[in-house]
Amino acid sequence: MLNRAQAFVSRLWAAAPIATIILSLALAGTFFFGVRTVLFWQDRAIKVQQEQDLADWMTPRYVARSWRVPPAVILDALDAPVPPPDGPMTLAELAEFRGVPVEQVIAEAESAIAAFREGTARDTPTGNGRTRRND
């Protein structure tokens, strides 16, 4: 098997040495970046699921996923437009849209998360105009 591989590489080198070098570099790069991508994506799901401190760059949906609350809870608490006018809005863009400081938007999101977790919100918005009873 190894002799066949050596013979194949020898034929490639004899036919086109520069193309063989380019092919080898392309294969090495593909392998390197492929492994790097797999490692990055394996770790990404863990990072998203953590309860990260709220920051102005986060979107309401990201906050909802990170803190494991329904997106409608966050959207309702932040008085976010549905659908957003120009696509997904960060908390900073939402604060600017509403004309309030970003710290207020973050505080509203944190209080909505706390209320949801404590179970004080008996009716949970489902995002389709209906509510689901949490008994």
N, C-alpha and C positions, 0 to 999 in steps of 0.2 A: 504494500500500500504506500509506504513511504517512498519507495523507488519510483512508483508511478507519479507521485506528486513532484518529486525532484525532476523527473523527465519532462513533465508538463511545464514546470517553471523554466527549465532549460530551453525548451522549444519557444516559449513566449519571449524569453530574453534574447534568443538568437534572432527571432523574427522582428521584434520591436523593443529595444531596451528602454527607451524613454517612455513608451506607453506602458511597459511593465512597471516602471517606477511609479508612474501616475496612478495606475490601477492599485498598486500596493498601498500607496498613501491614501487613496480614496477608501479602500477597504478598512484600513486602520482607523481612519477618521470616523467612518460609519460605525464601527464597533465601539469606539470610545464614546461617541455622542449617544449611541443607542443605550449603552450601559448607564451612562449619566442620566438620560431621560427616564429610564426605568426606576432608578434609585430615587430620583426627584419625585416622581408620581407616587411611589410607594409611601413616601414620607408626607406627601401633601394631604392625604385624607386624615391623617392623625392631627396635623396642624389645624385644619379647618374645624375639626370637631372640638377643639379646646375652647374653653370659655375665655376668650381674649378680652383684655381691657378695651372698652369702646374707644374708638379713635375717629377723627373727622374724615378719614379716607374710606371708611367702611360704608357699604350700602345697607339699607334696612334688611334686605333679604340675607345678606351675609351675617348681620347681627343675629337674625332669627335662627339661622342654621348653627351658628357658633354657640348660641346659648340654648338651643333646642326648645324654642317656642314657636308657635305658628306664626308665619309671616304677617298674617292679618293683625295679630296683637301689636306688633311693632308698627305696622303701617297706620293703624288706627290711633295709636298713642302719639305718633309723630305728626298726625294730620297730613300724611303724604298724599300727593295726587296720584290717583290710579286711573289710567296709566300715566307714568311720568311724561312730561311734555317732550323731553329730548332723550329718552332712554333712561337707563338706571341712574339714579342720583345718589351721590355720596351724602353722608350726614352734613358735611360742610355746604354742599350745594343746596340741600334741603333747608338748612338754616338761612342761607342767603335768599332762597325762594320765599320763605316765610317772613323774612325780615327780622329774625331773632338771632342772638348769639349762638354759636355752635355748642357752647357749654350747656345751654338750656335744652337743646335737642338731645344731647347725650344724657343729661339728667332725666329727661322724659323717657328715653328708651330704658335707662336703668330702672326707673320706677315701674315701668310697664313689665319688665322682666321680673322684678321682685314681686309685684302684685300677682302675676301669673303663677309664679312659683309658690307663693304662699296660699294660693287657692282662693284668694279673695274675689277673683273674677269668676263668678259662677257661670256666666255665659261667655263662651269663647267664639269670637267671630271666625267664620270659616273661609272668608274671602269671596264668597259668592252671594253676599247679601243676606245670608241666613246665619243663625247662631246655633251652636251645639250646646246642650245642657251638660255641665260637668258635675254630675251627682255621684 
